[in-house]
Amino acid sequence: MTQLDDPTTADAVSGRPADPESVQMFVNDIPFGFDLSDSGNEITGDATITDALRFPGSELPRASVLATIADCMAGIPACHATAPQLAVTLDIVVRNVAERCGDRLEIAGEIIKQGRSTVAGEVRFTDARTKALVALSYVTFMASPRPQDLAPVLHRGMRTTGSMTTPLPEFVGVRPVAPGVAEVDLVHFVMQASRTLQGGVFGLLAEVAAESMTQSPVLDLDIRYLSAVRVGPGRATATLLGEDLVRVEVRDRGSDDRLASLIFLRMAPAG
């Protein structure tokens, strides 16, 4: 959601130079933008869905892409609410309600709960041409308990460059290592402001792990963040629970294989 303020090493995944002007998060290559209302509770925006952001052959965007956008959109008002502490994501849910969508999405969101310790938001994705609802997302945040996790300089919106041309998993560096298993290295390109693995990458890891086992795209995504991936690589291991339901564990391999997230996915029917 935010740029790192000290990107001093080369990015092993993207090959970008190691200077602050050229190293950025992968989120900046997903074409979307949004603005925060004067009240700070509503967000409106739009996104362009390219083939790089879809499962091959699917007519829907990856659920992890929608989760990443929702995390960014709801994350800015959440950080405003928890400032000076950074708002960290507790969970993200994405529910697809359509079978297909066009290349342009309209996005609207609002903060539905703002308490002392938690902030929750709803984000809705609509086909810009047909005005049909495509997906819903719900995101919950909490103020980081770590005193060093301070909110970055906050703006009232963002607009990305959207230059991604290769498929998202390859672009980000998520790699299948066996059927049902995927990994990603912890490099600047996939970090967030707290220098841990960005929330949307958890979803992408789970998608790739599940897809490598089922050969079907993900329709619904339910992420529970339990701890941060601070060392890496992050590894996702998928278990098939039923015909279309997959359970995924994400662990920090470099931190004694610590459990970082539990993720449940609903897959599209075979064929």
N, C-alpha and C positions, 0 to 999 in steps of 0.2 A: 504493500500500500504506500510505502514511503521510500524515498531514496536513502541509501546509506550515507552517512556523513563522513566516512573515512574509508573509501574503497581503494586500498593501497596495493592490492595484489591482483595479478592477472586472473581472469575468469577462465577456468579450465574447460567449461562447457561451451561457451559462445565464442571464445577466442578474442574477446574484446580487449583492447589495450588497458593497461593498469593505471589509468589516470582518472581523477574524479570527474572530468568532463565527458568521458566516454563509457564508463562503467555504470550500468543502471539495472534495475530490477526487470525481470521478464514481463511483469505486469504492464510496463510501458509499451510493450509490443502487442498488446491486445487492444484493438481499436474500440475504445469506448470513452465516454465522458459524462459528467454530471455536475449539477449545481445544487447547493444547499439553500433552502428557503431562508427568509429573514428570521423566522422563528427558530430555525435550527433543527426543526423536527421532521421536515419533509425534504425529500431528495427527488429530483427528476433528471433523467438522462437518456442516453441512447447508446447502442452498440452495433457494430457491423460484424456479422458472423461469416467468416471466410471458411473455405474448405479445410484450412489448417486447424480450425477450432472445432471440427466435427470428427466423430469416429468415421473412418473410411466407409463410404456408402450410406451413411446416416443422413437424414434430413433435419436432424436436431443438433443444436450445439452440445458439446460435452457438458455434462452436469458440473464437472470441475471448473469449467470456464464460468458458468453462471455463479458458482459458489465464490470464485475469486472476485468477480464483479460485485456481488452482493456484500462480500466482506469489506471491500474498499468503500462502497457507497455508504453502508451503515457504520463503517469504522470511523469515518471523519466526525459525524455528530457524536458517536460514542466517546471519541477522544476529547471532544469539547466538554462532554459531561464529566469525564473522569480526570481532566487536567488538574494538576500538572502531571499526574501519573499516566502512563501509556495504557490504553484500553487493549486488553488481550482477549482473543476469541475463545469462548468456551465451547460453542457448538455451532454448526451450520447444517441446515436441512435444505435440500433442493427437491422439489416435486414437479416433474414434468406432467402437464395435463394435455398436451397436444401430440400429434403424430408427426408433424412437420412444421417448419416455419421458414420464412423468407430470409433474405440476407440482412435485413434491418430490424432491430428490436427497439421498441420504446420501453423505458424503464421508469418505474415510480416506486418510491419507498417512503417509509415513515418510521419514526421511533415509537414503539407501542408500549414500552415500559422504561422508565428512567428512575432507578432507585439509588440508594446510597452506595451500593456495592455492585449492582448489575445494571446493564442497559440492553434492551432487546429491540430488534428491528425487523420489519417485514419488507421484502422487495419483490415487486411483480414485474414480469417480463411479458410484453405484448408484441405481437407481430405488427410492424409499423404499417403494413399495407392492408391487412384484413381486420386489424384491431382485435384479433382473437387472443385470448390468454394463452401463453405458451408454458410458463412455469412460475412457481412461487418459491420464495426462499425465506427462511427465518434464521436470524443470527443473534446469538447472545454473547455479550462481552462482560468482562469484569475489569476493575482497576488492578493493574499489576501490583502484587504485594512486594515486589523487589524495589527498593528505593532508587536503584540506578536506572530503572526502566521509566524514563520520562517521555512524555508526549513530544513529538517533533513539532516544528513550526507548522501550525495548522492553517489551511486555506478553506475557502468556502466552495470548493469543487476541484475538479481536475479534468484534463483532456489529454489522452495519450496519443502517441504518434502512430501506433498500429502498423508496424513494419514487418510483422511476422509473415513469412512465406512458407517455411517448412512446417510439417505437422508438429503440433504442440509438444507431445512427449519428447520427440527428437530435439526440438528447439530448446527445451528446458533441461534436457539431460536425463530424463527418466528412462531407464532401460529395463526390459524384462531379462531376468537371469535364469528363470526356469518357469514352466507352466504354473501360474498362480503366484509368482514371486516377482517383485520389481524393486529396483533401488534407485536412489538419487544421491549424489554427493552434496555436501553442505558447502556451497561456494557463494560468493557475494550475489550472484545473479538470482538466486532463489531464497535469499534471506529477507527478513523484515527488519523493522527498526530495532528490535531487541536482539538482532544478530542470531536469530534462530530460524528454522525452516518456515517459510511463508505458509499461511493456512491453506491456500488453494492448492499448493503442491501436495499436501497430504491427500486431498481428493484425487488429484491426478495420479499419484502413486497407487492408490486403491483401484482406480479405474483400469490402469494398465495391468495390474496384477490380476484383476477379475477378468478382463478382456482376453488376456493370454490363456486363460483357462476355459472360458466359455465361447470365445469368438463372437460375442454379441456386445452391442453398446450398452452403456449404463443409462437408465431412465431416471432413477431416484438415488439420492446420495444423502446419507445421514452420518455426520462426523461428530464424534465426541473427543475433544482434546483433553488428554490426561496429563501430559507433561511435554516439555519442549524437546525438539531435536537440536542439541547444541554442539554435537561433535560430528555425527554422521559416519558413514552414509545412513540415510533413512531407508529402512527396508519394509516393504508391505508384503504380507503373506495372506493369501485368500483361501477361504474354506467355503465350499458350496454347501448351503443349508437346505436347499430345495431346488425346484426346477428353475427358478429365476431369482433366488435370494442368495446373496454372498456376504459372508462376514470377513472383514479384513482387520488384521492387527498391523499397526505401524510401530516399529521399534528403532531406537537409536543404537545402531550397531557399535559405535565407538564409545558408548557410555554403558557398558555392561549389558547391552541388549535391552535397555530399559523400555518398557511399554509407553509409547507416546500418544497413541490414539486407537480408538475402536471405531470402525466404520462399517456401516451396513449399506448394501447397494441392491437395488432392484434392476435386473437386466431385462433388455428387450427379449421377446420370445425368439427362439431360434428360427432363422430364415426370414 
